[in-house]
Amino acid sequence: MEISYPDNQTPTLLIVDDRIDNIQVLAIALEMHGYSITYALSGRATFERLEAIKPDLILLDLFMPDMDGLEICEKIKADPNYQDIPILFLSASEDEDHLLTAFKKGAADYLRKPFRTVELLARVKTHIQLQQQAIALKQTRNKLETLTSQIDDGVLVVDPGGMIQFANPISARMLNKSLSELVGHPCDDSLLENDGAAIEVIGENGESEKAAIHLKKGQWEDRSASMIWLRSLGRSHPLPDRD
């Protein structure tokens, strides 16, 4: 199984198990496929390792003497510094309640022992890729938020289904709505179907004014999307160039 990651970054996996022989078996299999391994033999050691290095994924044994995996998982997911790290439980337990509890505590996946190496590698690769995509998406959103916070226009991103996926604070003020009332809700057809038209909006002084609608096509999360610009007609600078 070939594994490739952007920018030549080697993912780091934290293995948590109270038996060193279990760790060695996992480490050998994973290091042979391009992963960097660190480990902890107890709950206390787990949090010491997390302070030293933030792994890309945690492989967590369910049963350990000092602090079981469920408690460790719960504490990790309660900490904003580490809660985004995917946790994959490993256990020989056949108890369905253990599986359900693991997911309730925030586990990303659950693999029963004895496991097949091919399946382990596939699960690990999948969750690391999902994590990397989530990080990339968050970075994109942060850049867009930074960019649109520095302009005077309202900006909305609408997916092919007509749902608003992004809105900047200026658009919320113009449309007299909160951001939570915009993002995740259907976009008004009057904004999507009237490129170049003027609508009534709320100006900076809280009074009604006219704003021009300008539509542009683009990409959002690898799908086609519509970007709506709302620009006050009281300003003299031109709208963005049309495609």
Buried (B, 14 or more C-beta within 10 A) or exposed (E): EEBEBEEEEEBBBBBBBBEEEBBBBBBEBBEEBBBBBBBBBBBEBBBEBBEEEEBBBBBBBBEBEEBBBBEBBBBBBEEEEBEEBBBBBBBEBEEEEBBEBBEEBBBBBBBBEEBEBEEBBEBBBBBBEEBBEEEEEEEEBEEBBEEBEEEEBBBBBBBEEEEBBBBBBBBBBBBEBEBEEBBEEEBBEEBBEBBEEEBEBBBEEEEEBBBBBBBBEEEBEEEEBBBBBBBBEEEEEEEEEEE
